[in-house]
Amino acid sequence: MKLYEMPFTAYYHQFVLIEADDLTEECAEKVNVTEDDCYALCSSYCAEDGLLMFNVLSIGTKENYGKGLDLPEMLAYYPMDLVAEKEALIVEADFSMIEKNHPFMQRMDAMTDEDVQMTRWDERLDMLRDLYYPDSVLTGIVADQILMEYDMVITGTEGPFLKGSLAEEPEEDLGLHIGDRILALPYVSGDEVRLFALFAGDHLTREEEAARQQIIDKMTSLGFDFYGYSLKN
């Protein structure tokens, strides 16, 4: 299976063996790279700008890919656009992989708000995510009674809403601009989960603000947030 065909949550922070071919040559400053070293054992993280990156823990063959795993530093870093079309498979982690990867992931995660981090584990959003910037998700906005989808960059959650900012200028005259606040709710369309922007824009009317707060208060009192129902103490 090619990497781009995998759901984001299937490999995010996990361990994936990528048939990297000549990309393993980027590891030559750290380890001796031979012609047989066509596979890279990687994990993945989002850089500070949101770009999906793959950190190389070790390289080798499909059967033996432990070269460099004993080194404390990563061997290389691949942006998604370099490896999206590569064949890849998820591998079961062993202690040495976790021991090397965990401190690195902690440092990378420290760059991101904890609320945003939580949304990255939500598999409902996988079909809506941008391939290269996973925090950017398609969100439906009504224009002339037609639901049009635009990219929204996730900034967190607020009660039952997924919170974000508009990432692209709408073609229609919606009075919205890049960076405007979006509060979206998930809904089921066929067998897929989509997002619908119930509130959009930085300047809601007094009535809209009251409605927004009423929804948040009511859903919170019932134990519901963006992730569903949770029993509160």
N, C-alpha and C positions, 0 to 999 in steps of 0.2 A: 504494500500500500504506500502511495506517495504521502509525504508529510502533510500536504495541504488538504488531503482527504480525511485526515483524522480530526475529530472534535478537539477543540482547544483544551477542554478540561481533562481529556484523556492523557495528555502529555505535559501539561503545565506543572512544573516543579517535579515531574516524574523523571524516569530515565528512558531515553529513546536512543536506539542504535540506528545511525543514519549512514547510508551508503554515500559517503561524502566524496569518494574518488580523489581527484587531485587537490581538493580543499584541505586534505590532511597535511599537505606541504606547508600550510601556515603554522603547523606545530613544530617545524624543524628547528626552531631556536631552543625548544625545550627538550625534545626527544629526537632520537634517530629515526627518520621516516624512510621506510623501504617501499618498493613497488607493491608489496602485498598489503600494506597498511591503507586500505581503502575505506575502512569503517571508523566512524567517530562515535564514541559514547557521550551523549550530551544530556544535559538538563536544560530547563528554559526559565526565563524571567522576563519581566518588562523593564526596559531601561527608564531613566528618569523622564524622558519625553514620551514614554508609552510604547516605544518600538519593541516588538517581540524579538528577543535574542536567545541564542542557544550557546551555552557555555560548554566547552569541550573538556571532559574529565580525563579521557584516555582515547587511544586509537588502537587499531590492529585489524585483524581479519574478522569475518562474521562469527567465527567460532572462538576466537581468542582476541579480545579487544581491551586488554588490561595495560597496555604500554603507557606509562605515564601516570597511572592511577595512584602510585605511591608518592608522587610529587605534590606538595601542598598547594601550588598555584594551578590555575586553569591553563590548558595548553593553547587555547584560541577561543575566539568568539565569532559566531556566525549570525548575521541578521537573517530574518525569515526569508527575505527575497533570494538569498543565496542557496537555501536548502529546501524551499517549498516544493520543488519538483523532484526531490530526491526520494528514493525508496527508504522506508523507515519502519521500525517495529519497536513496540514497547518491551522492555526487558525487566525482569524481576530484580529488585535492588538487593545487594548484599551489604554487609556492614561497611566495607571499605568505600563503597559508592556514597553511602549516607554520610559517613564520617567526613569525606572530602566536600560533599556538596552542601551539607546543612549550614555550616558557618557562612559560606558564600551567599546562600539564599537569604539568610538572616540580614546580611548587609544590604542586599538588593531590596528586600522588602521594606527596610527602614526608610527608603526613599518615598514610600507610598502610604497614603492615609489608610488606616486599618479598615475603615468602612469600604473603601474601594477594593482593597485586597479581598474582602469577603465576597464581593460580587464576581471576582475572577473564578471562584469555585462553583458558580451557579451554572449548571449545565443547560438550563433552560435558555440561556442567552447565546449558546454556541452557534446556532444557526444565524444569529443576527450580528455576530462579531465581524469586524474588519480583519482580514487575514494577517495584516502586518501590525495593526494597532488594536489589540483585543479589547481595550477599554472603550472603543468606539463601536456603538451598536445602532442598528437601524431602528428608527422610532417613527410611528405613524402620526402625521399631523393632518387634520382635515383642511382641505382647500376646495372651495366651491362644491361642497358636499361629496368630495372625493378624498379618500384617505391616501395621502402621499407619504412615502417613507424617506427620512433624511437621517444622516449620521448625527448621533449625539455622543459626546464624550462623557462617560460616567464620572460623577464626582462623589457619589455616595448613595445613601438611601434616606428617606424621610417618611416614617410611618410605613404605609403600604406602597409608597411611591419609590421608583428608581429615579434618582436625581442626577441631572447632568446639564451640559451646556451644548447648544446647537453648534455643530462642527462645519456646516456648509450653508451657504446663502440659498434660501428657497428661490426657485424660479418664479413662483407665484408671489403676488403682493400680499403677504400675510402680516406685514408689519413686524416681522421677525428678522433678526440679524445674527451673524456668527457670534457666539458667546452668550446669547440669551439663555436664561434659565428654562429648563424643561423638567416637568414632573410627569412621569409616565407610569402607567399601570400595565401589567401583563394580561394578555387574554389569549384564548385558544382559538386558532383558525385552522380548521381541518385537524391535522395531527401535529401542528406546530404551535409553539408559543410565540406571539408577536408582542410588540409594545405599542401602546396608544398614549399620546401626550394629552393628558386631561387638562393640564395647565401649561401655558407656554408664554414666555416673555418676562422681562424684568420688571414690568410695571402692570401688575394685576390690579383690577378694580377692587374697591372695598368689598363688594359682594363676592368676587372671586377669592379674595384672601380669606373671607369668612367661611366660604364653602370649603376651601383647602384645609383650614384648621379644623373645621367640623369633621371632615372625613378622617383626618389624622387622629383626632381625639377619640372618635367613635371606634375606629378600627383598633387603636391601641388599647382601649378599655376592654375590647373583646379578645385581646391577645393576638391580634394579627399584625404582621409587618410585611415587608416586601417578600420575605421568604415563606410566608404562610402563617399557620397557627402555631403558637408556642405556649405551653402552660406556664403561667407566671406564678411565682411564690406569693 
